[in-house]
């Protein structure tokens, strides 16, 4: 939708984005961090219902790290600073990526664009995103503040949860709820080229066979 029509109006973008937030919040409650949230992984069906997809590099909170040293997981343009720096990610890392998604939905552009990966990674660590109202003046200040808070470089400065992010957006601009919004669908990869590395986890050992009685 962004590629075909460019920036969205707030009254079109926010109902879609809030559904994505609700889906990601559900995953977080189940102990799952997505780690690669971007527009390509947020699908909209013909009825306007949102599906959060591609949990191929998701990680269960508290599981052992299995990535080889030095590997980065995710898509650079939406990657939180803690991932760039090789630090541990938590649910607030997904929030950072989601802030970039909403910024792109409302402005039609990403905050950081460059010809080199190095410059994008450096911007994720060091460069504050430009205020969205400098690009789209009709965005309410409360919406801009919520977006910038979700994109804070320090995870401690973001909203405590994705649900708090959603609550701030709903308080700023009341949005009619979508009836019977389904939970996110976890779809497998389709074989399309990805710019991500996949993290895998070993299966637990089978239960021991009890001795014959």
C-alpha positions in Angstrom: 0.0 0.0 0.0 2.8 2.4 0.9 4.7 1.6 -2.3 1.6 2.0 -4.5 -0.1 5.1 -2.9 2.6 6.7 -0.8 1.8 8.3 2.5 -1.5 7.5 4.1 -3.9 9.9 5.9 -4.0 9.5 9.6 -7.6 8.2 9.5 -6.6 5.4 7.1 -3.2 4.6 8.7 -4.1 4.5 12.3 -6.8 1.8 12.3 -4.5 -0.5 10.3 -1.5 0.2 12.5 -3.4 -0.3 15.8 -4.5 -3.8 14.6 -0.8 -4.6 14.0 0.0 -3.3 17.5 -2.7 -5.5 19.0 -1.3 -8.5 17.1 2.2 -7.9 18.3 1.0 -7.3 21.8 -0.6 -10.7 21.7 2.7 -12.3 20.6 4.5 -10.5 23.4 2.0 -11.8 26.0 2.8 -15.3 24.7 6.5 -14.7 25.2 7.5 -14.2 21.6 9.5 -11.3 20.2 9.2 -10.8 16.4 12.5 -9.0 15.7 11.8 -8.2 12.1 8.8 -6.0 12.0 8.4 -4.0 8.8 5.7 -3.2 6.3 6.4 -6.3 4.2 5.5 -8.4 7.3 2.2 -6.6 8.0 -0.4 -7.8 5.6 -3.9 -6.3 5.0 -6.7 -8.6 3.6 -9.6 -7.5 1.4 -11.7 -6.8 4.5 -9.2 -4.4 6.0 -8.0 -6.8 8.6 -4.3 -6.9 9.5 -2.2 -10.0 9.8 1.3 -9.9 11.3 3.3 -12.4 9.4 6.8 -14.0 9.1 7.9 -15.0 12.5 10.8 -16.8 10.9 13.4 -15.1 13.2 11.2 -14.7 16.2 12.7 -15.6 19.5 11.0 -16.9 22.7 11.7 -14.6 25.6 14.3 -16.1 27.9 15.6 -18.7 25.4 19.3 -19.3 24.9 21.0 -17.2 22.2 22.0 -19.4 19.2 23.1 -16.8 16.7 26.7 -16.9 15.7 28.9 -14.2 17.1 28.7 -11.0 15.0 25.5 -11.8 13.2 22.7 -9.3 13.1 19.1 -10.3 12.7 16.5 -8.1 11.2 16.1 -5.5 8.4 18.6 -2.6 8.7 16.1 0.2 8.0 13.9 -0.9 11.0 16.6 -2.3 13.2 16.7 -1.1 16.9 20.0 0.3 18.2 20.4 -2.5 20.7 20.5 -5.1 17.9 23.1 -3.0 16.0 25.2 -2.9 19.1 24.9 -6.6 19.7 22.9 -6.2 22.9 20.0 -8.3 24.1 16.6 -7.5 22.6 13.2 -7.5 24.3 9.7 -6.5 23.5 10.6 -2.8 23.4 12.8 -3.7 20.4 9.7 -4.6 18.4 8.2 -1.3 19.5 11.2 0.6 17.9 10.6 -1.1 14.6 6.9 -0.4 14.8 7.5 3.3 15.3 9.4 3.3 12.0 6.5 1.5 10.3 4.0 4.2 11.5 6.4 7.0 10.6 6.7 5.5 7.0 2.9 5.0 6.8 2.2 8.7 7.6 5.1 10.3 5.7 5.7 7.9 2.8 9.4 7.8 3.7 11.7 6.2 6.3 13.5 8.5 8.7 16.9 7.2 7.7 17.8 6.4 4.1 21.3 6.0 2.7 23.2 4.3 -0.1 25.4 2.3 2.4 24.5 -0.1 5.2 27.1 1.5 7.4 25.4 4.9 7.3 22.0 3.3 8.1 23.4 1.4 11.0 25.2 4.5 12.3 22.0 6.5 12.1 20.1 3.9 14.1 22.6 4.3 16.9 23.4 8.1 16.8 20.9 10.1 14.8 17.5 11.3 16.2 14.7 10.7 13.6 13.4 14.0 12.1 10.1 15.1 13.7 7.3 13.8 11.5 5.5 17.1 11.7 8.4 18.7 9.8 7.4 16.4 6.9 3.6 16.2 7.5 2.5 19.2 9.4 -1.1 18.0 9.8 -0.1 15.1 12.1 -1.3 15.9 15.6 1.5 16.7 18.1 0.3 13.9 20.4 0.8 11.4 17.6 4.2 12.7 16.8 5.2 12.5 20.5 4.1 8.9 20.7 6.0 7.9 17.5 9.2 9.6 18.7 8.9 8.0 22.1 8.6 4.5 20.5 11.7 5.3 18.4 13.9 6.4 21.4 17.5 5.2 21.1 17.4 3.9 24.7 14.9 1.2 25.2 14.2 2.5 28.7 12.8 5.7 27.2 10.2 3.9 25.1 6.8 2.9 26.2 6.9 0.0 28.7 4.8 -2.2 26.4 3.4 -2.1 22.9 0.0 -1.9 24.5 1.0 1.4 26.1 2.1 2.6 22.7 -1.4 1.7 21.4 -3.1 3.4 24.3 -1.2 6.6 23.7 -2.3 6.6 20.0 -5.9 5.8 20.9 -5.9 8.6 23.4 -4.5 11.1 20.9 -7.0 10.2 18.2 -10.0 8.0 19.0 -10.4 5.2 16.6 -13.4 3.0 16.1 -12.6 -0.6 17.0 -12.6 -3.2 14.3 -15.2 -5.9 15.1 -13.8 -9.4 15.8 -10.3 -8.6 14.8 -8.5 -11.9 14.5 -5.2 -12.8 16.2 -2.1 -12.7 14.0 -1.5 -15.6 11.7 2.0 -17.1 11.8 2.8 -17.9 8.2 5.9 -19.8 6.9 8.3 -18.2 4.5 7.3 -18.4 0.9 10.8 -18.6 -0.5 11.0 -14.9 -1.4 14.4 -13.2 -1.0 14.9 -11.8 2.5 17.5 -9.5 3.9 17.5 -11.3 7.2 19.4 -14.0 9.0 17.4 -16.8 10.5 18.0 -17.8 14.1 17.2 -21.4 15.0 16.9 -23.2 18.3 17.7 -26.9 19.1 14.7 -29.1 19.9 14.5 -30.4 23.4 15.6 -34.0 23.9 12.8 -36.6 23.9 11.6 -37.8 27.2 13.4 -40.7 28.7 11.8 -44.1 28.2 10.7 -45.5 31.6 12.2 -48.9 32.5 9.9 -51.9 32.2 7.9 -52.7 35.3 
